[in-house]
Amino acid sequence: MSPSEKFTVSGSQLVEKVKQLIHEGNIRRVRVIHEGKTVFEIPLSIGAPAAAAVALAAPVLAAIGAFAALVTECTIEVEKIEKS
């Protein structure tokens, strides 16, 4: 299994944190979890440049922004790419 990390963020910080994680470039999958349930799951292509990944994820980021306006706090779970 790939290593993963979890971050708890406020709704207002959600979109910026997801963008930051995608820009890191070593991310396989991002999940947004609220009250124990996965609300959004963003699979990212391995080896895709960060700029392309953000462009492809733009509609999802817009939806996350709308969701973020409704919640006060949620968790972001990040599945990282294993280093060989």
Backbone atoms as SQL, in Angstrom:
CREATE TABLE atoms (id INTEGER PRIMARY KEY, chain TEXT, resi INTEGER, resn TEXT, atom TEXT, x REAL, y REAL, z REAL);
INSERT INTO atoms VALUES
  (1, 'A', 1, 'MET', 'N', 0.838, -1.191, 0.000),
  (2, 'A', 1, 'MET', 'CA', 0.000, 0.000, 0.000),
  (3, 'A', 1, 'MET', 'C', 0.872, 1.240, 0.000),
  (4, 'A', 2, 'SER', 'N', 0.417, 2.256, -0.663),
  (5, 'A', 2, 'SER', 'CA', 1.149, 3.511, -0.741),
  (6, 'A', 2, 'SER', 'C', 1.073, 4.240, 0.590),
  (7, 'A', 3, 'PRO', 'N', 2.135, 4.971, 0.922),
  (8, 'A', 3, 'PRO', 'CA', 2.085, 5.759, 2.154),
  (9, 'A', 3, 'PRO', 'C', 1.041, 6.858, 2.034),
  (10, 'A', 4, 'SER', 'N', 0.412, 7.191, 3.153),
  (11, 'A', 4, 'SER', 'CA', -0.601, 8.247, 3.098),
  (12, 'A', 4, 'SER', 'C', -0.440, 9.187, 4.281),
  (13, 'A', 5, 'GLU', 'N', -0.992, 10.370, 4.126),
  (14, 'A', 5, 'GLU', 'CA', -0.993, 11.394, 5.172),
  (15, 'A', 5, 'GLU', 'C', -2.395, 11.956, 5.281),
  (16, 'A', 6, 'LYS', 'N', -2.725, 12.462, 6.457),
  (17, 'A', 6, 'LYS', 'CA', -4.023, 13.107, 6.662),
  (18, 'A', 6, 'LYS', 'C', -3.801, 14.507, 7.214),
  (19, 'A', 7, 'PHE', 'N', -4.606, 15.430, 6.712),
  (20, 'A', 7, 'PHE', 'CA', -4.568, 16.817, 7.167),
  (21, 'A', 7, 'PHE', 'C', -5.985, 17.233, 7.525),
  (22, 'A', 8, 'THR', 'N', -6.157, 17.905, 8.635),
  (23, 'A', 8, 'THR', 'CA', -7.456, 18.468, 8.989),
  (24, 'A', 8, 'THR', 'C', -7.386, 19.963, 8.712),
  (25, 'A', 9, 'VAL', 'N', -8.318, 20.442, 7.896),
  (26, 'A', 9, 'VAL', 'CA', -8.318, 21.848, 7.506),
  (27, 'A', 9, 'VAL', 'C', -9.721, 22.427, 7.662),
  (28, 'A', 10, 'SER', 'N', -9.771, 23.750, 7.748),
  (29, 'A', 10, 'SER', 'CA', -11.073, 24.412, 7.779),
  (30, 'A', 10, 'SER', 'C', -11.608, 24.489, 6.354),
  (31, 'A', 11, 'GLY', 'N', -12.890, 24.698, 6.220),
  (32, 'A', 11, 'GLY', 'CA', -13.507, 24.791, 4.903),
  (33, 'A', 11, 'GLY', 'C', -12.879, 25.861, 4.035),
  (34, 'A', 12, 'SER', 'N', -12.496, 26.981, 4.646),
  (35, 'A', 12, 'SER', 'CA', -11.920, 28.083, 3.874),
  (36, 'A', 12, 'SER', 'C', -10.530, 27.763, 3.335),
  (37, 'A', 13, 'GLN', 'N', -9.829, 26.812, 3.941),
  (38, 'A', 13, 'GLN', 'CA', -8.479, 26.449, 3.511),
  (39, 'A', 13, 'GLN', 'C', -8.462, 25.241, 2.574),
  (40, 'A', 14, 'LEU', 'N', -9.591, 24.614, 2.374),
  (41, 'A', 14, 'LEU', 'CA', -9.662, 23.338, 1.671),
  (42, 'A', 14, 'LEU', 'C', -9.121, 23.385, 0.249),
  (43, 'A', 15, 'VAL', 'N', -9.606, 24.286, -0.570),
  (44, 'A', 15, 'VAL', 'CA', -9.198, 24.335, -1.980),
  (45, 'A', 15, 'VAL', 'C', -7.707, 24.648, -2.099),
  (46, 'A', 16, 'GLU', 'N', -7.222, 25.604, -1.327),
  (47, 'A', 16, 'GLU', 'CA', -5.805, 25.960, -1.402),
  (48, 'A', 16, 'GLU', 'C', -4.910, 24.797, -0.983),
  (49, 'A', 17, 'LYS', 'N', -5.305, 24.057, 0.037),
  (50, 'A', 17, 'LYS', 'CA', -4.513, 22.912, 0.481),
  (51, 'A', 17, 'LYS', 'C', -4.497, 21.820, -0.577),
  (52, 'A', 18, 'VAL', 'N', -5.633, 21.547, -1.217),
  (53, 'A', 18, 'VAL', 'CA', -5.691, 20.530, -2.274),
  (54, 'A', 18, 'VAL', 'C', -4.806, 20.958, -3.445),
  (55, 'A', 19, 'LYS', 'N', -4.863, 22.227, -3.855),
  (56, 'A', 19, 'LYS', 'CA', -4.006, 22.722, -4.939),
  (57, 'A', 19, 'LYS', 'C', -2.535, 22.554, -4.578),
  (58, 'A', 20, 'GLN', 'N', -2.188, 22.913, -3.347),
  (59, 'A', 20, 'GLN', 'CA', -0.801, 22.796, -2.888),
  (60, 'A', 20, 'GLN', 'C', -0.328, 21.344, -2.968),
  (61, 'A', 21, 'LEU', 'N', -1.166, 20.424, -2.534),
  (62, 'A', 21, 'LEU', 'CA', -0.805, 19.007, -2.565),
  (63, 'A', 21, 'LEU', 'C', -0.620, 18.505, -3.991),
  (64, 'A', 22, 'ILE', 'N', -1.490, 18.928, -4.901),
  (65, 'A', 22, 'ILE', 'CA', -1.376, 18.510, -6.302),
  (66, 'A', 22, 'ILE', 'C', -0.082, 19.049, -6.908),
  (67, 'A', 23, 'HIS', 'N', 0.288, 20.280, -6.558),
  (68, 'A', 23, 'HIS', 'CA', 1.522, 20.877, -7.082),
  (69, 'A', 23, 'HIS', 'C', 2.772, 20.139, -6.612),
  (70, 'A', 24, 'GLU', 'N', 2.696, 19.456, -5.481),
  (71, 'A', 24, 'GLU', 'CA', 3.855, 18.706, -4.987),
  (72, 'A', 24, 'GLU', 'C', 4.288, 17.637, -5.985),
  (73, 'A', 25, 'GLY', 'N', 3.330, 17.091, -6.723),
  (74, 'A', 25, 'GLY', 'CA', 3.661, 16.181, -7.804),
  (75, 'A', 25, 'GLY', 'C', 3.915, 14.733, -7.423),
  (76, 'A', 26, 'ASN', 'N', 3.964, 14.387, -6.158),
  (77, 'A', 26, 'ASN', 'CA', 4.195, 12.993, -5.771),
  (78, 'A', 26, 'ASN', 'C', 2.935, 12.369, -5.169),
  (79, 'A', 27, 'ILE', 'N', 1.792, 12.816, -5.655),
  (80, 'A', 27, 'ILE', 'CA', 0.508, 12.396, -5.116),
  (81, 'A', 27, 'ILE', 'C', -0.196, 11.460, -6.099),
  (82, 'A', 28, 'ARG', 'N', -0.693, 10.350, -5.613),
  (83, 'A', 28, 'ARG', 'CA', -1.439, 9.397, -6.430),
  (84, 'A', 28, 'ARG', 'C', -2.945, 9.666, -6.338),
  (85, 'A', 29, 'ARG', 'N', -3.426, 10.024, -5.147),
  (86, 'A', 29, 'ARG', 'CA', -4.862, 10.201, -4.949),
  (87, 'A', 29, 'ARG', 'C', -5.087, 11.157, -3.775),
  (88, 'A', 30, 'VAL', 'N', -6.122, 11.995, -3.902),
  (89, 'A', 30, 'VAL', 'CA', -6.522, 12.915, -2.834),
  (90, 'A', 30, 'VAL', 'C', -7.970, 12.613, -2.497),
  (91, 'A', 31, 'ARG', 'N', -8.253, 12.428, -1.212),
  (92, 'A', 31, 'ARG', 'CA', -9.632, 12.219, -0.755),
  (93, 'A', 31, 'ARG', 'C', -10.003, 13.325, 0.223),
  (94, 'A', 32, 'VAL', 'N', -11.204, 13.860, 0.071),
  (95, 'A', 32, 'VAL', 'CA', -11.750, 14.825, 1.022),
  (96, 'A', 32, 'VAL', 'C', -12.793, 14.081, 1.834),
  (97, 'A', 33, 'ILE', 'N', -12.590, 14.058, 3.147),
  (98, 'A', 33, 'ILE', 'CA', -13.450, 13.293, 4.046),
  (99, 'A', 33, 'ILE', 'C', -14.140, 14.259, 5.003),
  (100, 'A', 34, 'HIS', 'N', -15.446, 14.099, 5.143),
  (101, 'A', 34, 'HIS', 'CA', -16.228, 14.922, 6.075),
  (102, 'A', 34, 'HIS', 'C', -17.106, 13.990, 6.897),
  (103, 'A', 35, 'GLU', 'N', -16.992, 14.097, 8.202),
  (104, 'A', 35, 'GLU', 'CA', -17.753, 13.269, 9.136),
  (105, 'A', 35, 'GLU', 'C', -17.607, 11.778, 8.833),
  (106, 'A', 36, 'GLY', 'N', -16.373, 11.364, 8.520),
  (107, 'A', 36, 'GLY', 'CA', -16.084, 9.956, 8.308),
  (108, 'A', 36, 'GLY', 'C', -16.452, 9.398, 6.940),
  (109, 'A', 37, 'LYS', 'N', -17.005, 10.223, 6.065),
  (110, 'A', 37, 'LYS', 'CA', -17.399, 9.763, 4.733),
  (111, 'A', 37, 'LYS', 'C', -16.592, 10.478, 3.663),
  (112, 'A', 38, 'THR', 'N', -16.159, 9.736, 2.645),
  (113, 'A', 38, 'THR', 'CA', -15.440, 10.339, 1.528),
  (114, 'A', 38, 'THR', 'C', -16.419, 11.139, 0.690),
  (115, 'A', 39, 'VAL', 'N', -16.144, 12.431, 0.552),
  (116, 'A', 39, 'VAL', 'CA', -17.010, 13.332, -0.199),
  (117, 'A', 39, 'VAL', 'C', -16.490, 13.503, -1.624),
  (118, 'A', 40, 'PHE', 'N', -15.180, 13.648, -1.767),
  (119, 'A', 40, 'PHE', 'CA', -14.528, 13.776, -3.071),
  (120, 'A', 40, 'PHE', 'C', -13.312, 12.877, -3.093),
  (121, 'A', 41, 'GLU', 'N', -13.036, 12.316, -4.256),
  (122, 'A', 41, 'GLU', 'CA', -11.824, 11.534, -4.453),
  (123, 'A', 41, 'GLU', 'C', -11.246, 11.942, -5.800),
  (124, 'A', 42, 'ILE', 'N', -10.002, 12.395, -5.789),
  (125, 'A', 42, 'ILE', 'CA', -9.360, 12.867, -7.005),
  (126, 'A', 42, 'ILE', 'C', -8.187, 11.943, -7.318),
  (127, 'A', 43, 'PRO', 'N', -8.329, 11.060, -8.308),
  (128, 'A', 43, 'PRO', 'CA', -7.185, 10.247, -8.726),
  (129, 'A', 43, 'PRO', 'C', -6.295, 11.072, -9.653),
  (130, 'A', 44, 'LEU', 'N', -4.997, 11.009, -9.444),
  (131, 'A', 44, 'LEU', 'CA', -4.070, 11.777, -10.267),
  (132, 'A', 44, 'LEU', 'C', -3.184, 10.823, -11.048),
  (133, 'A', 45, 'SER', 'N', -2.911, 11.174, -12.290),
  (134, 'A', 45, 'SER', 'CA', -2.070, 10.340, -13.153),
  (135, 'A', 45, 'SER', 'C', -0.636, 10.351, -12.646),
  (136, 'A', 46, 'ILE', 'N', -0.040, 9.184, -12.638),
  (137, 'A', 46, 'ILE', 'CA', 1.360, 9.094, -12.247),
  (138, 'A', 46, 'ILE', 'C', 2.206, 9.702, -13.351),
  (139, 'A', 47, 'GLY', 'N', 3.087, 10.592, -12.976),
  (140, 'A', 47, 'GLY', 'CA', 3.977, 11.209, -13.943),
  (141, 'A', 47, 'GLY', 'C', 3.399, 12.422, -14.650),
  (142, 'A', 48, 'ALA', 'N', 2.158, 12.759, -14.392),
  (143, 'A', 48, 'ALA', 'CA', 1.586, 13.954, -15.018),
  (144, 'A', 48, 'ALA', 'C', 2.191, 15.192, -14.366),
  (145, 'A', 49, 'PRO', 'N', 2.585, 16.173, -15.168),
  (146, 'A', 49, 'PRO', 'CA', 3.104, 17.413, -14.583),
  (147, 'A', 49, 'PRO', 'C', 2.041, 18.057, -13.696),
  (148, 'A', 50, 'ALA', 'N', 2.495, 18.711, -12.644),
  (149, 'A', 50, 'ALA', 'CA', 1.563, 19.307, -11.684),
  (150, 'A', 50, 'ALA', 'C', 0.613, 20.294, -12.341),
  (151, 'A', 51, 'ALA', 'N', 1.112, 21.106, -13.280),
  (152, 'A', 51, 'ALA', 'CA', 0.248, 22.093, -13.943),
  (153, 'A', 51, 'ALA', 'C', -0.872, 21.402, -14.716),
  (154, 'A', 52, 'ALA', 'N', -0.541, 20.310, -15.388),
  (155, 'A', 52, 'ALA', 'CA', -1.560, 19.563, -16.131),
  (156, 'A', 52, 'ALA', 'C', -2.556, 18.923, -15.179),
  (157, 'A', 53, 'ALA', 'N', -2.078, 18.424, -14.059),
  (158, 'A', 53, 'ALA', 'CA', -2.966, 17.795, -13.081),
  (159, 'A', 53, 'ALA', 'C', -3.954, 18.808, -12.518),
  (160, 'A', 54, 'VAL', 'N', -3.485, 20.019, -12.238),
  (161, 'A', 54, 'VAL', 'CA', -4.381, 21.061, -11.724),
  (162, 'A', 54, 'VAL', 'C', -5.404, 21.444, -12.787),
  (163, 'A', 55, 'ALA', 'N', -4.974, 21.546, -14.030),
  (164, 'A', 55, 'ALA', 'CA', -5.901, 21.898, -15.110),
  (165, 'A', 55, 'ALA', 'C', -6.969, 20.830, -15.281),
  (166, 'A', 56, 'LEU', 'N', -6.569, 19.568, -15.205),
  (167, 'A', 56, 'LEU', 'CA', -7.536, 18.482, -15.331),
  (168, 'A', 56, 'LEU', 'C', -8.472, 18.411, -14.128),
  (169, 'A', 57, 'ALA', 'N', -7.983, 18.814, -12.977),
  (170, 'A', 57, 'ALA', 'CA', -8.786, 18.746, -11.756),
  (171, 'A', 57, 'ALA', 'C', -9.605, 20.012, -11.523),
  (172, 'A', 58, 'ALA', 'N', -9.522, 20.999, -12.404),
  (173, 'A', 58, 'ALA', 'CA', -10.206, 22.279, -12.202),
  (174, 'A', 58, 'ALA', 'C', -11.703, 22.135, -11.924),
  (175, 'A', 59, 'PRO', 'N', -12.459, 21.323, -12.683),
  (176, 'A', 59, 'PRO', 'CA', -13.886, 21.188, -12.363),
  (177, 'A', 59, 'PRO', 'C', -14.124, 20.592, -10.972),
  (178, 'A', 60, 'VAL', 'N', -13.268, 19.659, -10.587),
  (179, 'A', 60, 'VAL', 'CA', -13.396, 19.058, -9.260),
  (180, 'A', 60, 'VAL', 'C', -13.056, 20.087, -8.195),
  (181, 'A', 61, 'LEU', 'N', -12.042, 20.910, -8.454),
  (182, 'A', 61, 'LEU', 'CA', -11.680, 21.956, -7.488),
  (183, 'A', 61, 'LEU', 'C', -12.811, 22.961, -7.321),
  (184, 'A', 62, 'ALA', 'N', -13.537, 23.257, -8.383),
  (185, 'A', 62, 'ALA', 'CA', -14.687, 24.162, -8.291),
  (186, 'A', 62, 'ALA', 'C', -15.768, 23.544, -7.405),
  (187, 'A', 63, 'ALA', 'N', -16.003, 22.247, -7.571),
  (188, 'A', 63, 'ALA', 'CA', -16.990, 21.560, -6.736),
  (189, 'A', 63, 'ALA', 'C', -16.529, 21.520, -5.281),
  (190, 'A', 64, 'ILE', 'N', -15.243, 21.306, -5.070),
  (191, 'A', 64, 'ILE', 'CA', -14.707, 21.300, -3.703),
  (192, 'A', 64, 'ILE', 'C', -14.880, 22.671, -3.078),
  (193, 'A', 65, 'GLY', 'N', -14.701, 23.731, -3.875),
  (194, 'A', 65, 'GLY', 'CA', -14.892, 25.092, -3.370),
  (195, 'A', 65, 'GLY', 'C', -16.320, 25.321, -2.903),
  (196, 'A', 66, 'ALA', 'N', -17.283, 24.817, -3.656),
  (197, 'A', 66, 'ALA', 'CA', -18.690, 24.945, -3.260),
  (198, 'A', 66, 'ALA', 'C', -18.962, 24.155, -1.985),
  (199, 'A', 67, 'PHE', 'N', -18.391, 22.955, -1.900),
  (200, 'A', 67, 'PHE', 'CA', -18.542, 22.123, -0.702),
  (201, 'A', 67, 'PHE', 'C', -17.897, 22.815, 0.503),
  (202, 'A', 68, 'ALA', 'N', -16.720, 23.413, 0.294),
  (203, 'A', 68, 'ALA', 'CA', -15.986, 24.057, 1.380),
  (204, 'A', 68, 'ALA', 'C', -16.787, 25.188, 2.016),
  (205, 'A', 69, 'ALA', 'N', -17.625, 25.837, 1.231),
  (206, 'A', 69, 'ALA', 'CA', -18.447, 26.927, 1.758),
  (207, 'A', 69, 'ALA', 'C', -19.487, 26.417, 2.753),
  (208, 'A', 70, 'LEU', 'N', -19.782, 25.122, 2.690),
  (209, 'A', 70, 'LEU', 'CA', -20.825, 24.552, 3.542),
  (210, 'A', 70, 'LEU', 'C', -20.301, 23.899, 4.817),
  (211, 'A', 71, 'VAL', 'N', -18.994, 23.635, 4.893),
  (212, 'A', 71, 'VAL', 'CA', -18.458, 22.917, 6.057),
  (213, 'A', 71, 'VAL', 'C', -17.484, 23.791, 6.832),
  (214, 'A', 72, 'THR', 'N', -17.333, 23.478, 8.099),
  (215, 'A', 72, 'THR', 'CA', -16.384, 24.219, 8.917),
  (216, 'A', 72, 'THR', 'C', -15.037, 23.514, 8.990),
  (217, 'A', 73, 'GLU', 'N', -15.060, 22.173, 8.901),
  (218, 'A', 73, 'GLU', 'CA', -13.814, 21.427, 9.002),
  (219, 'A', 73, 'GLU', 'C', -13.944, 20.097, 8.283),
  (220, 'A', 74, 'CYS', 'N', -12.855, 19.658, 7.649),
  (221, 'A', 74, 'CYS', 'CA', -12.843, 18.352, 7.008),
  (222, 'A', 74, 'CYS', 'C', -11.410, 17.826, 6.997),
  (223, 'A', 75, 'THR', 'N', -11.263, 16.589, 6.561),
  (224, 'A', 75, 'THR', 'CA', -9.960, 15.939, 6.519),
  (225, 'A', 75, 'THR', 'C', -9.590, 15.663, 5.073),
  (226, 'A', 76, 'ILE', 'N', -8.330, 15.888, 4.757),
  (227, 'A', 76, 'ILE', 'CA', -7.796, 15.549, 3.438),
  (228, 'A', 76, 'ILE', 'C', -6.856, 14.373, 3.644),
  (229, 'A', 77, 'GLU', 'N', -7.126, 13.279, 2.940),
  (230, 'A', 77, 'GLU', 'CA', -6.233, 12.121, 2.989),
  (231, 'A', 77, 'GLU', 'C', -5.485, 12.054, 1.659),
  (232, 'A', 78, 'VAL', 'N', -4.183, 11.998, 1.733),
  (233, 'A', 78, 'VAL', 'CA', -3.333, 12.018, 0.547),
  (234, 'A', 78, 'VAL', 'C', -2.601, 10.700, 0.438),
  (235, 'A', 79, 'GLU', 'N', -2.758, 10.038, -0.697),
  (236, 'A', 79, 'GLU', 'CA', -2.018, 8.798, -0.969),
  (237, 'A', 79, 'GLU', 'C', -0.836, 9.185, -1.837),
  (238, 'A', 80, 'LYS', 'N', 0.358, 8.958, -1.327),
  (239, 'A', 80, 'LYS', 'CA', 1.568, 9.349, -2.050),
  (240, 'A', 80, 'LYS', 'C', 2.097, 8.219, -2.895),
  (241, 'A', 81, 'ILE', 'N', 2.878, 8.566, -3.885),
  (242, 'A', 81, 'ILE', 'CA', 3.529, 7.586, -4.757),
  (243, 'A', 81, 'ILE', 'C', 4.715, 7.003, -4.011),
  (244, 'A', 82, 'GLU', 'N', 4.818, 5.674, -4.031),
  (245, 'A', 82, 'GLU', 'CA', 5.940, 5.021, -3.371),
  (246, 'A', 82, 'GLU', 'C', 7.216, 5.289, -4.134),
  (247, 'A', 83, 'LYS', 'N', 8.256, 5.563, -3.387),
  (248, 'A', 83, 'LYS', 'CA', 9.555, 5.770, -4.019),
  (249, 'A', 83, 'LYS', 'C', 10.241, 4.426, -4.153),
  (250, 'A', 84, 'SER', 'N', 10.707, 4.120, -5.365),
  (251, 'A', 84, 'SER', 'CA', 11.362, 2.838, -5.603),
  (252, 'A', 84, 'SER', 'C', 12.845, 2.919, -5.371);
